[in-house]
Amino acid sequence: MTPAATVPPVAYGLALPDLTGARRLLRTAGGHETTWRIERIVAPADDEVPTAADRARAVLPMTRGRVDIDRARATTTFRAVSPPADDEVVHPYLAATAATVAWWRGQVALHAGAVLVDGRVWAVLGERGAGKSTAMYSLVRAGLPLVTDDVLVLDGSRVLPGPRCIDLRRPTAEHYGVGQDIGVVGRRQRFRVEVDDQLDAGAELELAGLVHLAWGEQTGVDDVPLPARWPALVEALALKLPPADQNAVLALLTLPTYRFRRPRRFEEVDRAAHVLAATLSARGVQGLPGPATPAAAG
């Protein structure tokens, strides 16, 4: 039997032998992952790095450096004055590689978190400022296992889990008294919460539906009408490029899709998370895509 310490940790369907220093944030191999290498090179900062992507390579800017994602070499190279450590690569930088590889493979990558409800995955989508990280943490506090925090990669209806951590903003971290201040990584300061979700490495995780975050005076869960689903879904694509497989995106329109309204007040966050968890559990039992009742708002 191969010792667990010698098996590369995984995330997003990628085996990552160069990130063993962040093994605690990654997943256990299920046996079907693609090996992906991470290189780090100390180099002077480029004056200007335009974002570019084609079917063979992607180039992205990063703080005082650049990221090169090479399809043929199955390698992501960080060239920077101070290349990121393992923990920083895992989150947030690995998300760009995951989204790019998914695009190359004709898979769907959404800017979304996801949790497990009664053995099935629900995606949680929100635009910048929608409070997605806070919502994700509150759902974990409500007892739902974390599947991913920032990018959701789908191979058909099968979900490829992401890292086991949530990066909160300062107000949320201070409200709950949690999170390690890891400084500014990427575009913002991060307070990291490591999550022990105990997902089965060999489990086949299927996407049950989508939840779009919204603010409101009262907590409630409402059905999203079909005509409104496509614009929101396109906006949630992790790469702002035409989908490699539009049919794969269109298939998501048939899934139960809800709008989760809740107040901005911190004192309402946990109660709202329990409302959503109970509603999604009830919908799964009923097997119905219809609207959740306003009574779920309590």
C-alpha positions in Angstrom: 0.0 0.0 0.0 1.3 3.4 -0.9 1.9 5.7 2.1 -0.6 8.5 2.2 2.2 11.1 2.6 3.6 10.1 -0.8 0.3 10.5 -2.6 -0.1 14.0 -4.0 -2.9 16.1 -2.5 -5.7 17.2 -4.9 -8.1 20.0 -5.7 -10.4 20.7 -8.7 -9.5 17.3 -10.2 -5.8 18.1 -10.2 -3.1 16.1 -8.4 -0.6 18.6 -7.0 2.7 17.0 -6.0 4.4 20.4 -5.5 1.9 21.6 -2.9 2.5 19.0 -0.2 3.3 21.9 2.3 -0.4 22.8 2.1 -1.7 19.2 2.2 -4.1 20.0 5.1 -5.9 22.5 2.8 -6.3 20.0 -0.1 -8.2 16.8 -0.7 -7.2 13.1 -0.7 -6.8 11.6 -4.1 -9.7 9.7 -5.5 -7.6 8.1 -8.3 -8.8 9.9 -11.4 -7.0 13.2 -11.0 -4.6 14.8 -13.6 -1.1 15.5 -12.3 -0.4 19.3 -12.5 3.0 20.8 -11.6 3.6 24.1 -9.9 6.8 26.0 -10.6 8.0 29.2 -8.8 10.7 31.4 -10.3 12.1 34.5 -8.6 12.1 37.1 -11.4 11.9 40.9 -11.7 8.4 42.3 -12.0 7.2 42.9 -15.6 6.2 46.4 -16.4 2.8 45.3 -17.7 1.3 41.9 -18.0 -1.9 41.7 -20.1 -4.3 38.9 -19.5 -4.3 36.5 -22.4 -5.6 32.9 -23.0 -5.9 30.6 -25.9 -6.1 26.8 -26.4 -2.5 26.2 -25.4 -1.6 28.8 -22.8 -2.8 31.5 -20.4 -0.9 34.4 -19.0 -2.2 36.4 -16.0 -0.9 39.3 -14.0 -0.2 38.9 -10.3 1.3 41.2 -7.6 4.8 42.1 -8.9 4.8 39.2 -11.3 2.9 36.9 -13.7 1.4 33.5 -13.9 1.9 31.2 -16.9 -0.4 28.3 -17.4 0.9 25.8 -20.0 -1.5 23.1 -21.3 1.1 20.9 -22.9 3.4 20.9 -19.9 0.5 20.6 -17.4 2.3 23.2 -15.4 1.6 26.6 -13.8 4.6 28.8 -13.4 4.7 31.8 -11.0 7.3 34.4 -12.0 7.5 37.1 -9.4 9.8 39.1 -7.1 8.3 37.0 -4.2 6.6 33.9 -5.6 3.6 32.6 -3.5 4.1 30.0 -0.8 2.1 26.7 -1.0 -0.8 28.0 1.1 -1.1 31.1 -1.1 -1.0 29.0 -4.3 -3.8 26.8 -3.0 -6.0 29.8 -2.3 -6.5 32.1 -4.1 -4.1 31.6 -7.0 -4.9 27.9 -7.9 -8.5 29.0 -8.8 -7.2 30.6 -12.1 -5.5 27.4 -13.1 -8.6 25.3 -12.2 -10.8 27.6 -14.3 -8.4 27.6 -17.3 -7.9 23.8 -17.3 -11.7 23.4 -17.0 -12.1 25.6 -20.1 -9.6 23.6 -22.1 -11.4 20.4 -21.2 -14.9 21.7 -22.1 -15.9 21.6 -18.4 -17.7 24.4 -16.6 -16.1 26.6 -13.9 -18.2 29.0 -11.9 -17.2 31.7 -9.5 -19.1 30.0 -6.7 -18.8 28.3 -3.4 -20.6 25.0 -2.8 -21.8 22.9 0.2 -23.1 19.4 0.6 -26.8 18.9 1.6 -27.9 15.4 2.2 -25.2 14.0 0.0 -25.7 16.4 -3.0 -23.9 19.6 -3.9 -25.5 23.0 -4.0 -23.6 25.9 -5.6 -23.7 29.3 -4.0 -23.2 32.2 -6.4 -22.8 35.9 -5.7 -21.4 38.9 -7.3 -18.7 41.0 -5.6 -20.2 42.5 -2.5 -22.9 39.8 -2.2 -21.3 38.4 1.0 -20.4 35.1 -0.5 -17.5 34.2 1.9 -19.7 35.1 4.9 -22.5 33.1 3.5 -20.2 30.1 3.0 -18.9 30.3 6.5 -22.3 30.6 8.0 -23.5 27.5 6.0 -20.5 25.5 7.4 -21.4 26.7 10.9 -24.9 25.4 10.2 -23.4 21.9 9.7 -23.0 21.7 5.9 -19.7 20.2 4.6 -17.7 22.6 2.5 -17.1 21.5 -1.1 -15.4 24.7 -2.4 -15.2 28.3 -1.4 -14.3 30.3 -4.5 -14.4 28.3 -7.8 -16.7 25.4 -8.6 -15.5 23.0 -11.4 -18.1 20.8 -13.0 -17.4 17.7 -15.2 -20.9 17.4 -16.5 -23.0 17.2 -13.4 -20.0 15.8 -11.4 -18.4 18.2 -8.9 -14.6 18.4 -8.5 -14.1 19.7 -4.9 -11.8 22.7 -4.2 -9.6 23.5 -1.2 -10.7 23.0 2.4 -10.6 26.6 3.5 -12.6 29.9 3.5 -11.0 33.3 3.3 -13.1 35.8 5.2 -12.9 39.6 5.1 -12.0 41.4 8.3 -15.6 42.4 9.5 -16.8 38.8 9.4 -13.6 37.4 11.0 -13.9 39.9 13.8 -17.6 39.3 14.3 -17.0 35.5 14.8 -13.5 35.8 16.3 -12.1 33.4 13.8 -9.6 33.2 11.0 -5.8 33.6 10.7 -4.7 36.9 9.3 -2.6 35.9 6.3 -2.2 39.4 5.0 -3.0 40.7 1.6 -2.9 37.8 -0.9 -4.2 38.5 -4.4 -6.4 41.5 -4.3 -7.4 41.7 -0.6 -6.6 41.0 3.0 -7.6 37.5 4.0 -8.5 35.9 7.3 -8.3 32.1 6.7 -10.5 29.5 8.3 -9.4 25.9 7.7 -12.3 23.5 7.4 -12.4 19.9 8.3 -15.3 18.8 6.0 -14.4 15.0 5.9 -15.6 14.5 2.4 -15.1 10.9 1.1 -12.2 11.0 -1.4 -13.9 8.4 -3.6 -17.4 9.9 -3.4 -19.2 10.9 -6.6 -20.5 14.3 -5.9 -23.4 15.5 -8.1 -24.7 19.0 -8.5 -28.3 19.4 -7.2 -28.9 23.0 -8.0 -27.8 26.6 -7.7 -28.4 29.4 -5.1 -27.9 33.0 -6.0 -27.2 35.4 -3.1 -29.2 38.6 -2.7 -29.8 41.2 0.1 -33.2 41.8 1.5 -35.0 43.0 4.6 -36.3 39.6 5.4 -34.8 36.1 4.9 -36.4 34.1 2.1 -35.7 31.5 -0.6 -37.5 32.0 -3.9 -37.4 30.3 -7.3 -35.5 32.1 -10.0 -37.6 32.2 -13.2 -36.1 30.5 -16.2 -35.6 33.8 -18.3 -33.5 35.2 -15.4 -31.2 32.2 -15.0 -29.1 32.5 -18.2 -27.8 36.1 -17.5 -26.9 35.2 -13.9 -25.2 32.0 -15.0 -23.1 33.8 -17.7 -22.1 36.4 -15.2 -20.9 33.6 -12.8 -18.5 32.0 -15.3 -15.1 32.0 -13.8 -13.5 32.9 -17.1 -14.9 35.7 -19.1 -14.6 33.8 -22.3 -17.2 32.0 -24.5 -17.9 28.6 -22.9 -16.0 25.8 -24.6 -19.1 23.7 -24.4 -22.2 25.9 -24.3 -24.5 22.9 -23.9 -22.8 22.1 -20.6 -23.7 25.6 -19.4 -27.3 25.3 -20.8 -27.8 22.1 -18.9 -27.4 24.0 -15.7 -30.6 26.0 -16.5 -32.7 22.9 -15.9 -31.5 22.5 -12.3 -33.4 23.9 -9.3 -32.3 27.5 -9.0 -33.1 29.7 -6.0 -32.5 33.3 -4.9 -31.5 33.4 -1.2 -32.4 36.8 0.3 -31.1 37.8 3.8 -30.5 41.0 5.8 -27.0 42.5 5.9 -27.0 42.4 9.7 -24.5 40.0 11.3 -27.0 39.0 13.9 -29.2 37.5 11.2 -26.5 35.6 9.4 -26.6 32.3 11.2 -30.4 32.1 11.4 -30.6 32.8 7.6 -28.0 30.0 7.0 -30.2 27.5 8.9 -33.2 28.6 6.9 -31.4 28.0 3.6 -30.0 24.6 4.8 -33.5 23.4 5.9 -35.1 24.6 2.6 -32.5 22.9 0.4 -32.8 19.7 2.5 -36.6 19.8 2.1 -36.4 20.4 -1.7 -34.0 17.4 -2.0 -36.4 15.1 -0.2 -39.4 16.3 -2.3 -37.4 16.1 -5.5 -39.2 19.2 -6.8 -37.6 22.2 -8.6 -40.5 24.5 -7.7 -40.2 27.7 -5.6 -39.4 27.5 -1.9 -42.2 28.9 0.2 -41.8 32.4 1.8 -42.6 30.6 5.1 -39.0 29.4 5.1 -38.1 33.0 6.0 -39.5 32.5 9.4 
